[in-house]
Amino acid sequence: MKENINFRELVAILRKRTVLILFLTISSTLACGIVQYFVLTPVYQASTQILVSEKKGSATFSDIQINLQYTRTFQALLKNPVILEQVKQELHLPYSAGSLSEKIATSTESESEIINITVQDGNQKTAADIANTLTAVLKKEIKKIMNTDRVTVLSKAEIADSPVPVRPNYKMNMLLAFGAALMTGIALAFFLDFIDDTVARPSQVEKEAGFIYLGSIEQLKHKKSRFRGDDDMNVRVKPGRSEPLGY
């Protein structure tokens, strides 16, 4: 098991594996970008709001409680196959009622008579058309089903000039891919150093071999001499003088 290493040795390990870390980081980030921009289908969202309230001048506490009961009922009706089939027929959608229901989400705030309706689709215009048609069909059908007219459309779904998809989140996903790849590269660099049994630091020489480290000699590259035969030159050393051989 390797000994504890200091900060300088940690930096040396990272510098040694710089190419590996950069390769993993850049390739993973590029792959994430390619998948998002060229493989995944962007999803757009359209929203609308309806108010559940009886059309009269003032509302009592009892009326508010009744409206809250209607609110929960209308939320269920918004995803009912009877309503969805009519929306599908009016817009000539290729989805089934079940698939259309998965694109629709409804929500209300606590003790609120307002229903928020959001629709997600690969086409923003289709999402807006579904949201607006859904509220229109609901308003028409509750008169027949429940003999009441308590739906008021507060806001219609609009089409933005420059639509921004809700999925995927390009910037966030690219940032997450970059961070994950960078951390993976650093972890892999330390793992490779951990399983490397070669002597890479002076402290390993002292610990493993028991020698006292005095210094190191850098490896010099062999340069070919410009004189012919210098590579084979031998030197005979005698007391007081040296005599080159090979000339």
C-alpha atoms as one frame of an Amber mdcrd trajectory, in Angstrom:
protein
   0.000   0.000   0.000   1.406   3.411  -0.965   2.417   5.974   1.630   0.739
   9.289   2.130   1.672  11.842  -0.495   1.895  15.590  -0.186   0.325  18.315
  -2.252   3.218  18.593  -4.698   3.067  14.884  -5.418  -0.679  15.146  -6.029
  -0.054  17.893  -8.565   2.664  15.763 -10.175   0.213  12.874 -10.564  -2.348
  15.142 -12.234   0.276  16.618 -14.552   1.388  13.138 -15.508  -2.191  12.214
 -16.511  -3.133  15.571 -18.033  -3.728  14.112 -21.483  -6.030  11.416 -20.085
  -8.045  13.915 -18.037  -8.408  16.356 -20.937  -9.378  13.570 -23.339 -12.128
  12.244 -21.055 -13.455  15.726 -20.272 -13.531  17.020 -23.842 -14.834  13.811
 -25.428 -17.616  13.379 -22.844 -18.739  17.000 -23.134 -18.767  16.801 -26.936
 -20.678  13.508 -26.846 -23.280  15.044 -24.529 -23.687  18.008 -26.866 -24.017
  15.812 -29.966 -26.658  13.615 -28.326 -28.677  16.633 -27.159 -28.589  18.598
 -30.401 -28.795  15.783 -32.941 -30.417  12.776 -31.228 -32.889  13.966 -28.584
 -36.161  15.607 -29.603 -36.749  18.958 -27.872 -39.936  19.250 -25.819 -41.876
  22.521 -25.605 -44.464  23.576 -23.036 -47.636  25.644 -23.242 -49.689  26.748
 -20.240 -53.165  28.079 -19.569 -55.262  28.873 -16.498 -58.946  28.490 -15.716
 -60.969  29.791 -12.791 -63.639  27.637 -11.229 -66.304  30.056 -10.032 -70.004
  30.620 -10.494 -70.740  33.729 -12.505 -72.489  36.029 -10.038 -71.723  39.192
  -8.212 -70.474  37.985  -4.818 -69.431  34.632  -3.419 -70.069  33.400   0.098
 -67.877  31.043   2.070 -70.214  28.198   1.139 -69.813  29.068  -2.562 -66.019
  28.981  -2.241 -66.148  25.539  -0.651 -68.379  24.305  -3.475 -65.976  25.768
  -6.036 -63.076  23.950  -4.405 -64.997  20.692  -4.734 -65.633  21.465  -8.401
 -61.950  22.273  -8.873 -60.913  18.734  -7.928 -63.640  17.317 -10.142 -62.603
  19.424 -13.137 -58.988  18.356 -12.697 -60.061  14.755 -13.061 -62.230  15.573
 -16.073 -59.327  17.292 -17.863 -57.606  13.911 -18.234 -60.756  11.882 -18.754
 -60.902   9.862 -22.016 -64.254  11.454 -22.916 -62.675  14.933 -22.978 -59.391
  13.774 -24.509 -61.071  11.947 -27.383 -62.856  15.148 -28.406 -59.606  17.105
 -28.246 -57.950  14.441 -30.343 -60.689  14.556 -32.969 -60.804  18.351 -33.212
 -57.034  18.667 -33.683 -56.628  15.424 -35.676 -53.872  14.270 -33.356 -52.034
  10.995 -34.005 -51.922  10.192 -30.269 -54.089   7.836 -28.313 -56.089   9.137
 -25.353 -53.554   7.551 -22.996 -50.573   9.168 -24.750 -52.356  12.512 -24.796
 -53.054  12.251 -21.082 -49.329  11.831 -20.371 -48.637  15.167 -22.072 -51.057
  17.032 -19.796 -50.374  18.135 -16.216 -52.761  19.995 -13.929 -52.128  21.647
 -10.606 -53.756  23.993  -8.093 -52.371  25.947  -5.209 -53.627  25.205  -1.729
 -57.226  26.386  -1.241 -57.243  27.973  -4.696 -59.982  27.945  -7.318 -57.493
  28.337 -10.160 -56.401  25.318 -12.199 -53.058  25.519 -13.994 -52.894  23.396
 -17.156 -49.560  22.653 -18.841 -49.085  20.638 -22.011 -45.735  19.375 -23.307
 -45.115  18.363 -26.903 -42.353  18.237 -29.480 -44.059  21.109 -31.308 -44.885
  24.309 -29.456 -47.885  25.140 -31.634 -49.351  21.688 -31.038 -48.834  22.067
 -27.292 -50.636  25.435 -27.312 -53.481  24.085 -29.452 -53.978  21.134 -27.110
 -54.084  23.396 -24.037 -56.586  25.836 -25.560 -58.790  23.138 -27.082 -58.772
  21.210 -23.813 -60.199  24.164 -21.865 -62.792  24.829 -24.589 -63.967  21.208
 -24.609 -64.089  21.115 -20.804 -66.176  24.270 -20.674 -68.603  22.836 -23.213
 -68.868  19.361 -21.706 -69.465  20.330 -18.077 -72.670  22.053 -19.146 -73.905
  18.719 -20.455 -72.434  16.478 -17.773 -72.921  18.570 -14.619 -75.371  21.259
 -15.789 -73.141  24.076 -14.548 -71.038  26.831 -16.018 -68.243  27.488 -13.574
 -65.248  27.635 -15.931 -63.663  30.938 -16.869 -60.486  31.000 -18.956 -58.023
  33.381 -17.310 -55.202  33.048 -19.838 -54.772  31.248 -23.124 -51.683  29.380
 -24.237 -49.548  31.549 -26.499 -46.855  30.698 -29.038 -43.528  32.403 -28.320
 -41.552  34.024 -31.124 -38.363  32.284 -29.963 -39.520  29.148 -28.178 -37.181
  27.619 -25.624 -37.567  23.882 -24.995 -38.107  22.699 -21.436 -36.241  19.488
 -22.220 -33.401  18.939 -22.643 -31.701  21.702 -20.687 -28.681  22.135 -22.949
 -26.516  24.339 -20.737 -27.175  22.427 -17.538 -26.599  19.025 -19.135 -23.359
  20.191 -20.783 -22.150  21.589 -17.469 -23.017  18.375 -15.634 -21.290  16.275
 -18.296 -18.175  18.464 -18.073 -18.034  18.233 -14.272 -18.700  14.487 -14.174
 -16.074  13.768 -16.844 -13.502  15.978 -15.106 -14.024  14.255 -11.752 -13.907
  10.829 -13.420 -10.635  11.712 -15.137  -9.062  12.897 -11.871 -10.265   9.779
 -10.028  -8.916   7.557 -12.806  -5.548   9.358 -12.671  -5.201   8.634  -8.946
  -6.365   5.046  -9.422  -3.751   4.400 -12.114  -1.087   5.887  -9.868  -2.263
   3.708  -6.986  -1.881   0.468  -8.952   1.424   1.573 -10.479   4.242  -0.349
  -8.707   7.127   1.513 -10.331   9.281   3.803  -8.201   8.215   7.324  -9.028
   9.101   9.323  -5.900  12.262   9.587  -3.760  10.257   8.757  -0.648   9.447
   5.350  -2.151  13.163   4.574  -2.460  13.758   5.315   1.210  10.716   3.350
   2.357  10.880   0.307   0.083  14.655  -0.145  -0.305  15.878   1.422   2.917
  18.338   3.690   1.084  18.974   7.285   1.987  18.074   9.567  -0.881  20.899
  12.004  -1.650  20.073  13.214  -5.139  19.143  12.251  -8.659  20.894  12.209
 -12.024  18.849  13.344 -14.950  18.825  11.120 -18.018  20.723  12.722 -20.915
  19.853  12.118 -24.506  22.645  10.577 -26.574  23.813  13.002 -29.216  25.759
  11.856 -32.222  29.139  13.562 -32.550  30.039  15.407 -35.703  33.417  13.663
 -35.780  33.598  10.281 -37.388  34.340   7.495 -34.978  33.655   9.501 -31.867
  30.852   7.103 -30.903  33.377   4.287 -30.525  36.025   6.342 -28.721  37.466
   4.743 -25.596  39.491   6.522 -22.965  42.340   4.894 -21.127  43.008   6.541
 -17.814  46.505   6.506 -16.325  47.851   8.369 -13.336  48.310  11.962 -14.276
  46.980  11.768 -17.832  44.226  10.407 -20.038  44.698   9.064 -23.520  41.820
   8.809 -26.013  41.732   5.736 -28.203  40.156   5.176 -31.551  41.796   7.809
 -33.685
